[in-house]
């Protein structure tokens, strides 16, 4: 009887496994038919890609992330960690930068966010981290002539393999050390699929946006993290507003629409921000207290009247193009701010990633 019972259990497992395989085959066949039907319809191809990712994620048993225990400081107002992530240029190759170095620096940035937050926690309760993703997380293939010779992986690998792997490590570290993580994610120019000739592409056809959507799908069952990713209906929604409370509204955009004067964009930033602030005061766009950008790979901060701007650095290092054409080169770094709702930004760090 024992042998017959074991045989019955084995048969049940075999039947369940066979059923799962049949379901996966049916899903794959449906996706292939959808891709074939889409052909050159770019928006349909993007929808088919998201469906394929969603199907594969159903087979991934992602482990639960333990919720941290954070001691609340008595009689102190709560602060929010504001991490700025931009210009990772994931597959870019320079004399000392590639996908492996990018991964190490993104993970190190997450660890330093935790270390610096623990310092702040000596005086304030910090339970939440807001991550402002300011574009160019991936490196396109057609942004400038000869770019295909300066990357170590395809756009497909960046968006569906390397990017999700690296950013899952990044967000898992934050979730293990903060009770809540809110992500505001905007696109960069290096995410454009069509490169310089991208005018015929749908505004949503940006691989930065695709990667953001995939990360949202990865964490769909994790209630302690949220993603706000502006998308487009007939227009390119290039900015986002991270509203962290009174006096803590951050205008987030990549910065590629800012023109430099003699190679230095500070006049261009001032002109843009004053114009947007005027539009906001007239109710034509959301109002904001601070501004966050990337793109220029050179960290800086400036005041434009009552607007404080931070231009983020990059995780990249030693760019020969910047050396030759701009006679300038940034160091690998990212900004980390702390803000108190009702008061504003209370502290800022420029996190050095050069040693990784």
Backbone torsions as a table, in degrees:
resi	resn	phi	psi	omega
1	UNK	NA	-38.2	-179.3
2	UNK	-61.0	-42.3	-179.9
3	UNK	-64.8	-42.3	179.3
4	UNK	-62.8	-39.2	178.9
5	UNK	-64.4	-42.3	178.0
6	UNK	-62.4	-40.5	179.3
7	UNK	-63.4	-39.7	179.1
8	UNK	-63.0	-42.0	179.5
9	UNK	-64.9	-44.1	177.9
10	UNK	-59.8	-41.1	179.7
11	UNK	-65.0	-39.1	178.5
12	UNK	-62.9	-43.4	177.8
13	UNK	-62.3	-43.0	-179.7
14	UNK	-62.5	-41.7	179.6
15	UNK	-66.0	-40.7	179.1
16	UNK	-64.4	-41.9	179.1
17	UNK	-65.5	-40.5	179.1
18	UNK	-63.3	-40.9	178.1
19	UNK	-62.1	-41.0	178.7
20	UNK	-63.3	-41.8	179.3
21	UNK	-64.1	-41.8	179.0
22	UNK	-63.3	-38.4	178.5
23	UNK	-65.8	-41.5	179.0
24	UNK	-65.7	-40.1	177.5
25	UNK	-62.3	-41.4	178.8
26	UNK	-64.2	-41.9	177.3
27	UNK	-61.2	-45.9	-178.6
28	UNK	-63.6	-40.9	179.1
29	UNK	-63.3	-41.2	179.1
30	UNK	-63.7	-41.5	179.4
31	UNK	-66.0	-41.4	178.5
32	UNK	-61.9	-41.3	177.5
33	UNK	-64.7	-37.9	179.1
34	UNK	-65.7	-41.8	178.1
35	UNK	-64.5	-41.6	179.7
36	UNK	-64.0	-40.2	-179.9
37	UNK	-68.6	-35.3	-177.8
38	UNK	-66.0	-44.6	-179.4
39	UNK	48.7	-113.3	-173.6
40	UNK	-92.8	6.3	178.1
41	UNK	-79.3	101.9	-168.9
42	UNK	-60.8	-42.8	-179.9
43	UNK	-64.2	-38.2	178.8
44	UNK	-67.1	-35.5	178.3
45	UNK	-63.9	-39.7	178.9
46	UNK	-65.3	-43.5	177.2
47	UNK	-60.5	-39.7	179.4
48	UNK	-65.6	-36.6	178.6
49	UNK	-65.2	-45.0	178.4
50	UNK	-61.1	-39.0	179.4
51	UNK	-64.6	-39.6	179.0
52	UNK	-64.8	-42.5	178.3
53	UNK	-63.5	-44.2	-179.8
54	UNK	-60.0	-40.9	179.5
55	UNK	-63.0	-43.3	-179.0
56	UNK	-70.5	-32.9	179.7
57	UNK	-66.0	-25.1	178.7
58	UNK	-66.4	-19.8	178.8
59	UNK	-93.8	-2.6	-176.4
60	UNK	-96.6	116.4	179.0
61	UNK	-90.4	80.5	-177.2
62	UNK	-73.0	127.6	-177.5
63	UNK	-66.9	149.4	177.2
64	UNK	-69.9	142.6	179.2
65	UNK	-96.6	125.8	-178.0
66	UNK	-66.0	139.1	178.4
67	UNK	-77.8	132.2	-176.8
68	UNK	-73.4	157.4	173.3
69	UNK	-103.4	113.4	-175.1
70	UNK	-114.9	122.4	179.4
71	UNK	-74.7	129.9	-179.5
72	UNK	-87.0	127.3	177.3
73	UNK	-75.5	135.5	-179.7
74	UNK	-76.1	139.4	173.6
75	UNK	59.7	30.7	175.2
76	UNK	-129.3	141.3	179.6
77	UNK	-73.5	146.1	-178.3
78	UNK	-75.6	141.0	176.2
79	UNK	-111.8	163.0	178.0
80	UNK	-121.8	130.8	172.6
81	UNK	-77.0	131.9	-178.7
82	UNK	-119.7	99.8	-178.5
83	UNK	-93.3	133.2	178.6
84	UNK	-109.7	120.0	-179.5
85	UNK	-120.3	121.6	179.4
86	UNK	-159.4	163.4	169.6
87	UNK	55.4	44.5	173.8
88	UNK	-73.4	-29.2	178.2
89	UNK	46.9	60.9	-159.7
90	UNK	-47.9	-50.6	-173.6
91	UNK	-96.1	7.1	-174.3
92	UNK	-65.6	142.1	-179.8
93	UNK	-118.0	122.6	170.9
94	UNK	-127.9	178.7	-179.5
95	UNK	-53.8	-26.2	178.7
96	UNK	-136.8	32.8	-179.5
97	UNK	-145.4	138.1	174.7
98	UNK	-161.9	-169.7	-177.4
99	UNK	-59.7	-40.7	-178.3
100	UNK	-64.3	-41.4	178.9
101	UNK	-68.1	-40.8	177.5
102	UNK	-57.7	-45.4	-179.8
103	UNK	-60.8	-45.9	-178.9
104	UNK	-62.0	-38.8	-177.5
105	UNK	-74.6	-36.5	176.9
106	UNK	-64.3	-42.8	178.2
107	UNK	-65.9	-41.0	178.9
108	UNK	-64.5	-37.1	176.8
109	UNK	-61.1	-43.1	177.8
110	UNK	-59.9	-43.9	179.7
111	UNK	-64.0	-38.3	179.6
112	UNK	-72.0	-31.1	172.9
113	UNK	-57.7	-44.5	179.8
114	UNK	-65.7	-45.8	-179.0
115	UNK	-60.6	-45.4	-178.6
116	UNK	-70.7	-33.9	176.5
117	UNK	-64.8	-38.5	178.4
118	UNK	-64.0	-31.0	173.6
119	UNK	-66.4	-46.2	178.7
120	UNK	-61.6	-32.3	-178.5
121	UNK	-67.8	-11.9	174.0
122	UNK	-66.0	-22.3	-178.9
123	UNK	-120.9	-20.7	-175.3
124	UNK	-138.9	153.5	170.5
125	UNK	-79.6	127.4	178.2
126	UNK	-130.1	102.2	-178.1
127	UNK	-106.6	-17.2	-172.3
128	UNK	-122.3	143.1	173.2
129	UNK	-121.8	124.5	172.9
130	UNK	-100.8	122.8	-180.0
131	UNK	-104.3	118.2	179.1
132	UNK	-102.4	104.2	-177.6
133	UNK	-92.7	113.8	-169.1
134	UNK	-105.8	28.3	169.5
135	UNK	93.0	168.7	-178.4
136	UNK	58.1	39.3	172.5
137	UNK	-70.7	-36.6	177.8
138	UNK	-103.2	166.2	178.2
139	UNK	-117.1	112.7	-179.0
140	UNK	-63.3	-178.4	-178.0
141	UNK	-110.8	-14.5	-172.5
142	UNK	-131.3	27.5	-174.6
143	UNK	-74.9	-36.7	177.6
144	UNK	-145.6	159.1	-177.3
145	UNK	-58.3	135.5	177.3
146	UNK	80.4	5.0	-176.5
147	UNK	-62.7	-31.8	-177.2
148	UNK	-60.5	-19.4	178.3
149	UNK	-88.2	-1.9	-174.5
150	UNK	-119.2	21.8	176.1
151	UNK	-129.6	153.1	-177.0
152	UNK	-107.2	2.9	176.3
153	UNK	-156.5	159.3	-178.2
154	UNK	-74.2	165.4	174.9
155	UNK	-61.6	-35.8	176.4
156	UNK	-58.2	-48.2	-179.2
157	UNK	-64.9	-40.2	-179.9
158	UNK	-61.8	-44.2	-172.0
159	UNK	-81.1	-36.3	-171.7
160	UNK	-109.0	-13.8	-176.7
161	UNK	-122.4	-68.3	-173.7
162	UNK	-68.6	-46.3	-179.4
163	UNK	-58.7	-53.0	177.9
164	UNK	-59.5	-38.3	179.7
165	UNK	-63.3	-47.9	-176.7
166	UNK	-67.0	-45.8	-176.4
167	UNK	-73.4	-26.5	172.8
168	UNK	-63.8	-42.1	174.9
169	UNK	-59.7	-44.5	-178.0
170	UNK	-60.8	-52.8	-175.9
171	UNK	-72.6	-30.6	177.0
172	UNK	-63.6	-39.2	177.5
173	UNK	-62.7	-43.4	179.7
174	UNK	-65.7	-43.3	-179.2
175	UNK	-64.9	-28.8	178.8
176	UNK	-76.4	-9.5	-175.8
177	UNK	-127.9	-5.2	175.6
178	UNK	-129.8	145.6	178.2
179	UNK	-71.8	-27.3	-176.3
180	UNK	-144.0	140.0	176.4
181	UNK	-130.2	121.9	177.4
182	UNK	-113.8	128.2	-175.8
183	UNK	-114.6	125.4	170.0
184	UNK	-109.4	120.3	-166.9
185	UNK	-124.3	116.8	176.5
186	UNK	-119.0	164.3	-172.9
187	UNK	-92.0	159.5	173.4
188	UNK	-118.7	170.1	-178.2
189	UNK	-71.0	-26.3	-180.0
190	UNK	-75.9	-8.3	174.4
191	UNK	-85.8	-6.4	-177.7
192	UNK	-64.7	132.3	-176.7
193	UNK	-72.1	-37.2	-173.5
194	UNK	-91.0	5.3	179.3
195	UNK	60.4	-136.1	-177.5
196	UNK	-67.3	-27.0	-178.8
197	UNK	-103.3	48.4	-172.7
198	UNK	-92.2	6.3	-173.8
199	UNK	-65.7	-26.3	-178.0
200	UNK	-84.4	-4.7	-179.0
201	UNK	-86.2	151.5	175.3
202	UNK	-62.3	143.7	-179.2
203	UNK	-55.7	-29.7	178.9
204	UNK	-77.1	-8.6	-176.8
205	UNK	-79.2	71.8	-179.5
206	UNK	-135.5	126.4	-173.8
207	UNK	-71.9	-22.5	170.2
208	UNK	-60.9	-45.9	180.0
209	UNK	-65.0	-40.5	179.0
210	UNK	-60.5	-44.8	179.6
211	UNK	-62.9	-40.9	177.3
212	UNK	-60.8	-43.3	178.8
213	UNK	-63.4	-39.4	179.1
214	UNK	-64.5	-40.7	178.3
215	UNK	-64.7	-36.6	175.3
216	UNK	-60.9	-38.8	178.7
217	UNK	-69.6	-36.7	178.6
218	UNK	-59.6	-39.3	-174.6
219	UNK	-102.8	22.7	-175.5
220	UNK	-59.8	-29.8	-178.9
221	UNK	-95.6	0.1	179.4
222	UNK	-97.9	105.5	-172.3
223	UNK	-75.7	-10.4	-177.0
224	UNK	-90.8	2.2	177.8
225	UNK	-130.8	140.2	178.8
226	UNK	-132.8	149.6	179.9
227	UNK	-121.8	127.6	172.3
228	UNK	-112.5	107.3	-175.7
229	UNK	-121.8	101.4	-179.8
230	UNK	-60.4	131.3	174.7
231	UNK	-121.3	-174.9	-166.2
232	UNK	-125.5	141.1	167.5
233	UNK	-124.1	91.5	-178.8
234	UNK	78.2	8.7	179.7
235	UNK	-154.6	164.0	179.8
236	UNK	-95.9	101.2	-178.1
237	UNK	-80.4	95.9	-167.3
238	UNK	-96.5	-4.4	-178.5
239	UNK	-132.3	164.7	175.1
240	UNK	-141.2	157.2	176.2
241	UNK	-115.4	118.6	174.8
242	UNK	-95.4	103.2	-177.5
243	UNK	-93.9	103.3	-177.8
244	UNK	-101.4	10.7	179.1
245	UNK	124.1	-179.1	-178.5
246	UNK	-57.0	132.8	-179.1
247	UNK	63.8	16.6	-178.6
248	UNK	-134.9	48.0	177.3
249	UNK	-102.9	120.7	-174.8
250	UNK	-106.7	123.3	172.8
251	UNK	-86.1	117.8	-173.7
252	UNK	-116.9	123.1	172.8
253	UNK	-151.4	168.3	-172.4
254	UNK	-75.1	-46.9	178.2
255	UNK	113.2	-1.5	-177.4
256	UNK	-72.4	-11.3	176.7
257	UNK	-90.9	7.6	176.6
258	UNK	-96.5	126.9	-179.5
259	UNK	-96.2	140.6	179.7
260	UNK	-88.3	159.8	175.0
261	UNK	-114.4	108.0	-174.9
262	UNK	67.6	25.7	179.4
263	UNK	93.1	-10.3	179.8
264	UNK	-110.4	122.8	-169.0
265	UNK	-89.4	10.2	-169.8
266	UNK	-68.0	-36.2	174.3
267	UNK	-64.1	-40.3	178.9
268	UNK	-62.2	-40.4	176.7
269	UNK	-62.6	-44.1	-179.7
270	UNK	-61.6	-43.4	-179.1
271	UNK	-63.6	-44.8	-179.6
272	UNK	-63.9	-49.6	-174.7
273	UNK	-65.0	-39.2	177.8
274	UNK	-65.0	-38.6	177.4
275	UNK	-65.5	-44.6	-179.6
276	UNK	-66.5	-36.9	179.9
277	UNK	-66.4	-37.1	176.8
278	UNK	-64.4	-44.3	177.3
279	UNK	-61.0	-39.5	179.5
280	UNK	-64.9	-40.3	-179.8
281	UNK	-65.8	-23.7	177.2
282	UNK	-93.5	7.3	177.4
283	UNK	75.8	16.4	-177.2
284	UNK	-92.4	-7.5	173.3
285	UNK	-159.0	163.8	-178.3
286	UNK	-63.2	144.3	178.4
287	UNK	-79.7	161.3	-177.8
288	UNK	-154.1	159.4	179.3
289	UNK	-107.1	-33.0	-178.0
290	UNK	-131.6	164.0	179.7
291	UNK	-133.3	140.4	-178.4
292	UNK	-128.6	131.6	177.4
293	UNK	-143.5	173.5	176.2
294	UNK	-136.6	-129.5	169.7
295	UNK	77.9	-43.7	-170.6
296	UNK	-90.3	-5.8	175.2
297	UNK	61.0	11.3	-179.7
298	UNK	-123.4	107.2	-175.8
299	UNK	-67.0	134.2	176.2
300	UNK	-158.2	163.9	175.5
301	UNK	-141.0	146.0	-177.3
302	UNK	-154.7	159.1	174.2
303	UNK	-103.9	134.0	170.6
304	UNK	-118.8	95.7	-168.9
305	UNK	53.6	-117.8	-177.4
306	UNK	-96.3	11.6	178.9
307	UNK	-99.5	129.0	174.2
308	UNK	-100.2	127.7	-179.1
309	UNK	-114.1	135.4	168.4
310	UNK	-117.9	125.8	173.5
311	UNK	-104.1	117.6	-171.1
312	UNK	-76.5	160.4	173.2
313	UNK	-86.8	-161.4	-179.8
314	UNK	-132.2	158.5	172.3
315	UNK	-81.4	-9.8	-179.0
316	UNK	-71.6	156.8	176.1
317	UNK	-141.3	155.9	177.2
318	UNK	45.2	80.2	179.4
319	UNK	-99.3	110.6	-176.7
320	UNK	-68.1	-30.4	177.1
321	UNK	-63.8	-46.8	179.0
322	UNK	-63.0	-37.2	179.5
323	UNK	-63.0	-44.7	-176.2
324	UNK	-77.1	-48.0	-171.2
325	UNK	-86.3	-33.6	-174.1
326	UNK	-111.2	-9.1	-175.3
327	UNK	52.5	38.4	-176.9
328	UNK	-149.5	152.0	179.1
329	UNK	-155.8	126.7	178.6
330	UNK	-82.9	165.1	174.4
331	UNK	-101.4	148.1	179.5
332	UNK	-65.0	118.6	-177.3
333	UNK	-165.6	162.7	176.4
334	UNK	-145.5	148.1	178.6
335	UNK	-83.5	149.0	170.0
336	UNK	-135.2	123.9	179.7
337	UNK	-114.7	164.1	169.9
338	UNK	-130.3	137.0	-175.2
339	UNK	-133.4	146.7	178.2
340	UNK	-117.7	114.4	178.4
341	UNK	-53.0	133.3	-176.9
342	UNK	91.6	-17.3	-178.0
343	UNK	-119.6	-45.2	-178.8
344	UNK	116.5	-162.9	-179.3
345	UNK	-69.3	129.4	-176.8
346	UNK	-109.2	-23.2	-178.2
347	UNK	-155.5	155.1	178.8
348	UNK	-145.9	142.4	176.9
349	UNK	-129.5	140.8	167.5
350	UNK	-103.1	107.2	-170.2
351	UNK	-85.0	115.4	-177.9
352	UNK	-79.6	126.1	179.3
353	UNK	-117.3	17.4	-172.6
354	UNK	-70.3	-25.4	-175.6
355	UNK	-80.9	-4.3	-177.8
356	UNK	-93.5	NA	NA
